[in-house]
Amino acid sequence: MQKLEAHEMPLHKVFSSDYDFRIPDYQRPYAWEEEQAVQLLTDLAEALDRGTEEPYFLGSLVLVKESGQPRSDVIDGQQRLTTLTILLSVLRDLTAQAELRDALHKLINQPGDPILGRKPQPRLKHRQRDADFFHKYVQTGGAIDTLLALDRTTLATDAQKAVKDNTAALHSELEGWSEERRLGLVRMLGERTFLVVVATPDLESAHRIFSVMNSRGLDLSPTDIFKSQIIGALEDAGESASCARKWEDAEETLGRDDFADLFLHLRMIYEKKRAEGKLLKEFPEQVLGRYLPDRADVFVNDVVVPYAEAYAQIRDVRYEASSGAEQVNAWFKRLQQTDNNDWRPAALWALRNYEHDPAWLDRFLRALERLSASMFIRRVYTTPRVMRYAELLRQLDQGQGLDSPAFELTEAEKAETRARLEGELYLVGKIRKYVLLRVDEVLSEAHGVKYDLPLITVEHVLPQHPPAGSRWTELFDEDQRAHWTHRLGNLVLLNRAKNSAAQNYDFTAKKAKYFTGRSGAVPFALTSQVLQYEDWTPDVLEAQQKTLVDLLVKEWAL
């Protein structure tokens, strides 16, 4: 039997000669986005600001590693190790203290030691395709400024672009810190930040460990434990059986994963602040403590059951009312197209408290979607986004309702949202389809995103790369193409796969062969509008841009 080792390791021991981390070529590339990188720093900063001496755990690593040998193939933990290396490198290059800079550099790179026969080398070696880039622009001392100055479009892989983006995001955050605060973070990283390192010399064993650690439903979930506490507190056998059945019905309706998510949302509704610890620890303190031991049945009947039903109505877009249900469900559809569910606790609160007032829900969800859309378009990070919704929940509990100040966008927020809409929208992949579907709705005066289509793509009218000598190069000079290509006014929606040849057709051919369906009609008001033009010129495009941005500015009261 292969020997398994698992230890809690302080960060200064993880980044030491005990480990020579390698990312095997069969692993997926580095893929964390700016939000995840900044969230890691935010979590560390919050732990630092709490000022306690308690250990801070950053998660786990799973390695293929022989006992006593430093070589460590990373099976799970690449994203975290890479981001930590970036963080340490940014801290190194920002510090003015030579001694601290050297100490940080030794965490990132193993110094040579002729007595022990160690060669100087980076602590973490990436997949072959990205290893030289990562070493040259991150791990090398003083390289961060050079990395930040690189043209992102020239980078060879998505992993390299992610490294540049996350380095820029962390650098932007840390540059605003004082030297003293950065030193405090370094000390916390060194003294009381830990990773759980699980190592086995066998690849198959390592993958099995990884699968078990990341599988769902094998171990007791937090909701299973909460259920035992709630049902166990009920002394009457009939009441206990009834509450157990209601609990299980709610879990079956939502499914195990969504039922677990419901409890995360309930924690937010009750506590109205971002989670600082594990649900298993916080939920009993922040929520269950209000009901146990004497009101366990109330928690099941007045919290779990109605909120599970509200969750299902939102998720499945199946709110029902004698009138006004269509508008409410349309808002649920729109909200679900954003890239996060942080809006959901507020929507759950509204549905729980105003289920029988669809007119109120319509106004509430309009305001919620406006706030959510603005933060989505502005790419607001998780912590400030969650804090905004937490403040909204506080104000709702205080009775402010539709007049809650948290709903209102500041003038700066409105201006930034407008600027994002006016800018090169296509280049922000996450938001472009959402914005185009919303403007398409406004143009068609529809309720909700009405298209039940298997495929919706975002296409350019003026092509990204028009062939030399085409009419496009006659109509638009190089500066005009650079300015207009990726902006809202030059984009349309299609219900077909991209066609690299058709994308470069002249406008007349493009309308006839690419921007129409088999029957000659397209389902999108936005695209139909473009088809009405005889030609696509800079003046037409500029007018289209102004029209579409103005529609969204009016729709979202920007």
C-alpha positions in Angstrom: 0.0 0.0 0.0 1.3 3.4 -1.0 2.1 5.7 1.9 -0.1 8.8 2.3 1.1 11.9 4.1 -1.1 14.9 5.1 0.3 17.8 7.0 -0.7 21.4 7.8 2.2 23.3 6.4 3.0 27.0 7.0 3.5 29.0 3.8 7.2 29.6 4.5 7.6 25.8 4.5 5.5 25.3 1.4 7.7 27.7 -0.5 11.0 26.1 0.7 13.5 23.5 -0.5 11.3 20.8 0.9 9.2 21.1 -2.3 10.1 21.4 -5.9 6.6 22.1 -7.5 6.0 21.0 -11.1 2.8 21.5 -13.0 2.5 18.4 -15.3 1.8 19.1 -18.9 -1.4 17.1 -18.8 -2.9 19.6 -16.3 -5.2 22.3 -17.6 -3.5 25.8 -17.9 -3.6 28.5 -15.3 -7.1 29.9 -15.6 -8.0 32.0 -12.5 -9.5 35.4 -13.4 -9.0 38.8 -11.8 -12.0 38.4 -9.5 -10.6 35.2 -8.0 -7.1 36.6 -7.6 -8.3 39.8 -5.9 -10.7 37.8 -3.8 -7.7 35.8 -2.5 -6.0 39.0 -1.5 -9.2 40.4 0.0 -9.6 37.3 2.2 -6.0 37.6 3.4 -6.5 41.4 4.0 -9.6 40.7 6.1 -7.8 38.1 8.1 -5.0 40.6 8.6 -7.4 43.3 9.7 -9.1 41.0 12.3 -5.8 41.3 14.1 -6.0 37.9 15.8 -3.2 35.3 15.9 -5.3 32.4 14.8 -4.0 30.4 11.9 -5.4 31.2 8.5 -6.0 28.3 6.1 -5.7 28.7 2.3 -7.0 25.3 1.3 -5.2 22.1 0.2 -2.7 20.8 -2.2 -2.6 17.3 -3.6 0.8 16.1 -4.8 2.6 13.1 -6.2 5.7 13.2 -4.1 8.1 10.6 -2.7 8.7 10.9 1.0 11.9 12.9 1.6 12.3 14.0 -2.0 11.5 17.6 -3.0 10.0 16.9 -6.4 6.3 17.5 -6.2 3.9 17.0 -9.2 0.8 19.2 -8.5 -2.4 17.3 -9.0 -4.6 19.9 -7.3 -3.7 23.4 -6.2 -2.1 24.8 -9.3 -4.3 27.9 -9.4 -3.7 28.7 -5.8 0.1 28.1 -5.9 0.4 30.2 -9.1 -1.6 33.1 -7.6 0.3 33.0 -4.4 3.6 33.1 -6.4 2.3 36.2 -8.3 1.2 37.8 -5.0 4.7 37.2 -3.4 6.4 38.5 -6.5 4.3 41.7 -6.5 5.0 42.3 -2.8 8.7 41.7 -3.5 8.9 44.2 -6.4 6.9 46.8 -4.5 9.0 46.8 -1.3 11.7 49.4 -0.7 13.4 47.2 1.9 16.3 45.3 0.4 16.3 42.7 3.2 12.6 42.0 2.9 12.9 41.9 -0.9 15.6 39.2 -0.7 13.5 37.2 1.8 10.5 37.3 -0.5 12.7 36.4 -3.5 13.9 33.3 -1.7 10.3 32.2 -1.2 9.7 32.5 -4.9 13.1 31.1 -6.1 15.4 28.5 -4.5 18.9 30.0 -4.1 21.8 27.9 -5.2 23.7 26.0 -2.5 27.0 24.4 -3.6 27.5 22.6 -0.3 24.1 20.8 -0.6 24.3 20.5 -4.3 21.3 22.7 -5.0 21.0 24.7 -8.2 19.2 28.0 -8.2 15.7 27.5 -9.6 12.1 28.7 -9.3 10.0 27.0 -6.5 7.1 26.5 -9.0 7.7 25.3 -12.6 4.8 25.7 -14.9 3.7 23.6 -17.8 6.3 23.6 -20.5 4.5 26.1 -22.7 4.2 28.8 -20.0 7.2 28.0 -17.8 9.7 30.4 -19.4 7.2 33.2 -19.5 6.2 32.8 -15.9 9.9 32.6 -14.7 10.9 35.6 -16.9 8.1 38.0 -16.0 7.0 36.9 -12.5 9.6 35.0 -10.6 12.6 37.0 -11.8 13.4 39.9 -9.4 12.1 43.3 -10.7 10.2 41.7 -13.6 6.7 42.8 -12.6 6.9 46.3 -14.2 8.1 44.7 -17.4 5.1 42.3 -17.3 2.7 45.1 -16.7 4.0 47.0 -19.8 3.5 44.0 -22.2 0.8 44.3 -24.8 -1.7 41.7 -23.8 -2.7 40.9 -27.4 0.9 39.7 -28.1 0.9 37.0 -25.4 0.9 33.4 -26.7 -1.6 31.7 -24.4 -4.7 32.4 -22.4 -2.7 31.3 -19.3 -0.1 34.0 -20.0 -2.9 36.6 -20.4 -4.4 35.4 -17.1 -1.0 35.8 -15.4 -0.7 39.4 -16.7 -4.3 40.3 -15.8 -4.0 38.9 -12.3 -0.6 40.5 -11.7 -2.0 43.9 -12.8 -5.1 43.5 -10.5 -3.0 42.5 -7.5 -0.4 45.2 -8.2 -3.2 47.8 -8.4 -4.6 46.8 -5.1 -1.2 46.5 -3.2 0.3 49.6 -4.7 -2.3 51.6 -2.7 -1.3 50.0 0.6 1.3 51.5 2.9 4.7 49.9 3.2 3.8 49.0 6.8 0.5 47.3 5.8 2.3 45.3 3.1 4.9 44.2 5.7 2.0 43.1 8.0 0.6 41.0 5.2 4.0 39.4 4.5 4.4 38.6 8.2 1.0 37.0 8.3 1.7 35.0 5.2 4.9 33.7 6.8 3.8 33.2 10.4 0.2 32.0 10.4 -0.9 31.2 6.9 -1.2 27.4 6.2 -2.0 25.0 3.4 -3.0 21.3 4.0 -0.5 19.3 1.9 -1.6 15.8 0.9 1.2 13.8 -0.7 1.4 10.3 -2.1 4.1 8.7 -4.3 1.5 7.2 -6.6 -0.3 9.1 -9.3 -3.4 6.9 -9.3 -3.7 7.4 -5.5 -3.3 11.1 -5.8 -6.1 11.3 -8.4 -8.3 9.2 -6.2 -7.7 11.5 -3.2 -8.4 14.5 -5.4 -11.7 13.0 -6.7 -12.8 12.2 -3.1 -11.9 15.7 -1.8 -13.8 17.3 -4.7 -16.8 15.0 -5.0 -20.2 16.0 -3.6 -22.5 13.9 -1.6 -20.0 11.3 -0.3 -19.6 12.9 3.1 -22.2 14.6 5.3 -23.0 18.1 4.0 -23.5 21.0 6.4 -27.3 20.8 5.6 -27.3 17.2 6.8 -25.8 18.3 10.1 -28.2 21.2 10.4 -31.1 18.8 9.8 -29.9 16.5 12.6 -29.7 19.5 15.0 -33.1 20.8 14.1 -35.0 17.5 14.0 -33.1 16.4 17.2 -34.4 19.4 19.1 -38.0 18.4 18.5 -39.4 16.3 21.4 -42.8 15.4 19.9 -42.4 12.4 17.7 -45.2 13.4 15.3 -43.8 16.9 14.9 -40.3 15.5 14.4 -41.5 13.2 11.6 -43.6 16.0 10.0 -40.6 18.5 10.0 -38.2 15.8 8.7 -40.6 15.1 5.8 -41.0 18.8 5.0 -37.2 19.2 5.1 -36.6 16.2 2.8 -39.3 17.4 0.4 -37.6 20.8 0.1 -34.2 19.2 -0.5 -35.7 16.9 -3.1 -37.4 19.9 -4.9 -34.2 21.9 -5.1 -31.7 19.1 -5.4 -28.8 18.6 -3.0 -26.5 21.4 -4.5 -29.1 24.1 -4.7 -30.5 23.2 -1.3 -26.9 23.8 0.1 -26.8 27.1 -1.8 -30.1 28.1 -0.2 -28.5 28.0 3.2 -25.7 30.2 2.0 -28.3 32.7 0.9 -30.2 32.3 4.2 -27.0 33.1 6.1 -26.7 36.4 4.1 -30.4 37.3 4.7 -30.1 36.9 8.4 -26.5 38.2 9.0 -26.3 40.7 6.2 -22.6 40.5 5.7 -20.1 38.5 3.7 -19.2 35.1 5.1 -15.9 35.1 7.1 -15.8 31.4 7.8 -17.2 28.1 6.9 -21.0 27.7 6.7 -20.8 24.8 9.2 -19.4 27.1 11.8 -21.2 30.4 11.0 -24.8 29.2 10.3 -25.5 27.7 13.7 -24.2 30.8 15.4 -25.8 33.4 13.1 -29.1 31.7 12.2 -29.9 28.4 14.1 -29.2 30.0 17.4 -32.3 32.1 17.0 -34.5 29.0 16.8 -32.9 26.3 18.9 -33.8 24.7 21.1 -37.4 25.8 21.5 -38.4 27.0 18.0 -37.0 24.3 15.7 -40.4 23.7 14.1 -40.6 27.4 13.3 -37.3 27.3 11.4 -38.6 24.4 9.3 -42.1 25.8 8.7 -41.3 29.6 8.4 -37.8 29.5 6.9 -36.8 26.3 5.1 -40.1 25.5 3.4 -41.1 29.0 2.2 -37.6 30.0 1.2 -37.1 26.7 -0.7 -40.3 27.4 -2.6 -39.1 30.9 -3.3 -35.7 29.6 -4.5 -37.5 27.1 -6.9 -39.7 29.9 -8.3 -36.7 32.1 -9.0 -34.5 29.3 -10.4 -37.2 27.8 -12.6 -38.8 31.1 -13.5 -42.3 29.9 -12.4 -43.7 32.7 -10.2 -47.5 32.6 -10.4 -50.1 35.3 -9.8 -53.5 36.2 -11.2 -51.8 39.1 -13.0 -48.3 40.5 -13.4 -46.5 37.1 -13.2 -45.0 37.5 -16.7 -43.2 40.7 -15.7 -41.8 39.2 -12.5 -40.5 36.1 -14.3 -38.9 38.3 -16.9 -36.8 39.9 -14.2 -35.7 36.5 -12.9 -34.6 35.6 -16.4 -32.6 38.7 -16.8 -30.9 38.4 -13.4 -29.9 34.9 -14.1 -27.9 36.0 -17.1 -25.4 37.8 -14.9 -22.3 35.9 -13.9 -23.1 35.6 -10.1 -25.9 34.8 -7.7 -25.1 37.5 -5.2 -28.4 39.2 -6.0 -30.4 36.1 -5.0 -30.7 36.7 -1.2 -32.4 40.1 -1.9 -34.8 38.4 -4.5 -35.6 35.6 -2.0 -36.3 38.2 0.7 -38.7 40.0 -1.7 -40.5 36.9 -2.8 -40.8 35.6 0.8 -42.3 38.9 2.0 -44.3 40.2 -1.0 -45.3 37.0 -2.7 -48.9 38.2 -3.2 -48.0 41.6 -4.6 -46.7 41.2 -8.1 -46.8 44.9 -8.8 -44.5 45.6 -5.9 -42.2 42.7 -7.0 -42.1 44.1 -10.5 -40.8 47.5 -9.2 -38.4 45.8 -6.7 -36.9 43.5 -9.3 -36.5 46.3 -11.8 -34.4 48.2 -9.3 -32.5 45.0 -8.4 -31.7 44.2 -12.0 -30.6 47.8 -12.6 -28.1 47.6 -9.7 -27.0 44.1 -10.7 -26.5 45.0 -14.3 -24.5 48.1 -13.4 -22.2 46.1 -11.2 -21.9 43.3 -13.8 -21.0 45.8 -16.5 -18.5 47.6 -14.3 -17.0 44.2 -13.3 -17.3 45.0 -9.6 -15.4 42.4 -7.5 -17.1 39.9 -5.2 -16.5 41.7 -1.8 -17.8 45.2 -2.7 -20.7 43.6 -4.7 -21.7 41.4 -1.7 -21.3 44.3 0.7 -23.7 46.4 -1.5 -26.4 43.6 -1.4 -25.8 43.2 2.4 -26.5 46.9 2.9 -29.6 46.6 0.7 -30.8 43.7 3.0 -30.2 45.8 6.1 -32.3 48.6 4.6 -35.0 46.3 3.6 -35.2 44.9 7.1 -35.5 48.5 8.4 -38.6 49.0 6.2 -37.1 51.2 3.5 -38.3 48.9 0.7 -38.3 50.4 -2.8 -36.8 53.6 -1.4 -33.7 51.8 -0.1 -30.6 54.0 -0.8 -28.5 50.9 -1.6 -30.6 50.7 -4.9 -29.5 54.1 -6.1 -26.4 54.4 -8.3 -24.0 57.2 -7.5 -23.2 59.7 -10.3 -19.8 58.1 -10.5 -21.3 54.6 -10.9 -23.7 55.9 -13.6 -20.8 57.5 -15.4 -18.7 54.4 -15.3 -21.6 52.2 -16.5 -22.2 54.6 -19.4 -18.5 54.6 -20.3 -18.4 50.8 -20.3 -21.5 50.7 -22.6 -19.9 53.3 -24.9 -16.5 51.5 -25.0 -15.2 48.3 -26.7 -18.0 46.1 -25.4 -17.1 43.0 -27.5 -13.8 42.7 -25.8 -15.5 42.1 -22.4 -16.7 38.6 -23.2 -18.8 38.1 -20.1 -21.1 41.1 -20.5 -21.5 41.6 -24.3 -24.3 39.1 -24.8 -26.2 40.3 -21.7 -26.0 43.9 -22.9 -27.1 43.1 -26.5 -30.0 41.0 -25.3 -31.1 43.8 -23.0 -30.9 46.4 -25.8 -32.7 44.0 -28.1 -35.5 43.7 -25.6 -35.9 47.4 -25.4 -36.0 47.7 -29.2 -38.7 45.0 -29.4 -40.5 46.2 -26.3 -40.6 42.6 -25.1 -41.0 41.3 -21.6 -37.9 39.3 -20.7 -35.5 37.5 -22.9 -38.0 35.7 -25.1 -35.7 33.6 -27.2 -35.7 29.9 -26.6 -32.8 29.2 -29.0 -30.1 26.6 -28.7 -27.4 29.1 -29.8 -27.1 32.8 -29.7 -23.8 34.4 -31.0 -22.6 38.0 -31.0 -21.3 39.1 -34.4 -19.7 42.2 -35.9 -21.2 44.1 -38.8 -17.9 45.8 -39.8 -15.6 42.8 -39.6 -12.7 42.5 -37.2 -10.3 41.7 -40.1 -11.7 43.0 -43.4 -9.7 41.7 -46.4 -7.5 44.1 -48.2 -9.2 45.8 -51.1 -12.7 45.1 -49.8 -15.4 47.7 -49.7 -14.9 47.8 -45.9 -11.4 49.2 -46.3 -12.8 51.9 -48.7 -15.6 52.9 -46.2 -13.5 52.8 -43.0 -9.9 54.0 -42.7 -7.6 52.2 -40.2 -8.3 54.6 -37.3 -12.1 54.3 -37.8 -11.9 50.5 -37.8 -9.8 50.6 -34.7 -12.3 52.8 -33.0 -15.6 51.3 -34.0 -15.1 47.5 -34.6 -15.8 46.3 -31.0 -18.4 48.9 -29.9 -22.0 48.3 -29.2 -23.3 50.0 -32.4 -21.3 47.5 -34.6 -22.6 44.3 -32.9 -25.6 42.2 -33.7 -27.1 38.9 -32.4 -27.5 35.8 -34.6 -28.9 32.3 -33.9 -26.2 30.5 -35.8 -22.6 29.4 -35.4 -19.9 31.8 -36.4 -18.7 31.5 -40.0 -15.2 32.9 -40.4 -15.6 33.3 -44.2 -19.0 35.0 -44.0 -17.9 37.4 -41.3 -15.7 39.2 -43.9 -18.4 39.5 -46.6 -19.2 43.0 -47.8 -22.3 44.5 -46.2 -24.8 43.6 -49.0 -23.6 39.9 -49.1 -23.4 39.7 -45.3 -27.1 40.8 -45.0 -28.2 38.3 -47.6 -26.1 35.3 -46.7 -25.1 35.6 -43.0 -27.4 37.9 -41.1 -30.6 36.2 -42.2 -32.1 32.8 -41.3 -33.3 30.1 -43.7 -36.7 31.7 -43.9 -35.1 35.1 -44.5 -36.2 36.4 -41.1 -34.1 36.8 -38.0 -35.6 36.6 -34.5 -33.7 39.6 -33.1 -35.0 43.2 -33.3 -31.4 44.5 -33.1 -30.3 42.5 -36.2 -33.5 43.3 -38.1 -32.8 47.0 -37.6 -29.4 46.7 -39.1 -30.8 44.8 -42.1 -32.8 47.9 -43.0 -29.7 50.0 -43.9 -28.6 50.2 -47.5 -24.9 50.5 -46.5 -22.8 50.4 -43.3 -20.8 53.6 -43.1 -19.0 55.4 -40.3 -21.9 57.9 -40.1 -24.5 55.1 -39.9 -22.5 53.2 -37.3 -22.0 56.4 -35.1 -25.7 57.0 -35.2 -26.5 53.4 -34.3 -24.0 53.6 -31.4 -25.7 56.7 -30.0 -29.2 55.2 -30.4 -28.4 51.9 -28.6 -26.4 53.5 -25.8 -29.2 56.1 -25.3 -31.8 53.3 -25.1 -29.8 51.6 -22.3 -29.2 54.8 -20.5 -32.9 55.4 -20.4 -33.8 51.8 -19.5 -31.4 51.8 -16.6 -31.8 55.5 -15.7 -28.1 56.2 -16.1 
